[in-house]
Amino acid sequence: MFRYRELMENKSTLFSIIIFAVVGLLAIPVVLPHISHQFQVFHILLHLAGISIAVFLSIIAALAYSKTKTRRLLFTMIAFSIFVASEVFSVIDAAWQYTYYLGEFSAAELGHILMISTLGMFALSVFRRD
């Protein structure tokens, strides 16, 4: 249990673990099939970096919310979590353009809708009076 608490307090170690986990999980199924497409790989890697940072910030916000229990941090945590989902849809669209649809919406449109939702949650957290 001591290691877990130490890991959660050391942000740089947590950030490194999250980056390696995200890249390790998504490298073979997402990056490797597109390795010969230079610009597409860079676009995918850009979104993988966004997923890594968003996951890290979601975990940090969840830890902060668990300590303070304010609604501002709750909305911030939700915003970062929605941004993770948005980046997932963006990486799906970057890797397999015009392939995945949810009804009438493509993965790119879903990613943009979630980005707008993220901005709305951030606006709620900024203008909230706790």
Buried (B, 14 or more C-beta within 10 A) or exposed (E): EEEEEEEBEEEEEBBEEBBEEBBEEBBEEBBEBBEEEEEBBEBBBEBBBBBBBBBBBBBBBBBBBEEEEBEBBBBBBBBBBBBBBBBBBBBBBBBEEEEBEEEEBBBBBBBBBBBEBBEEBBEBBEEBEE
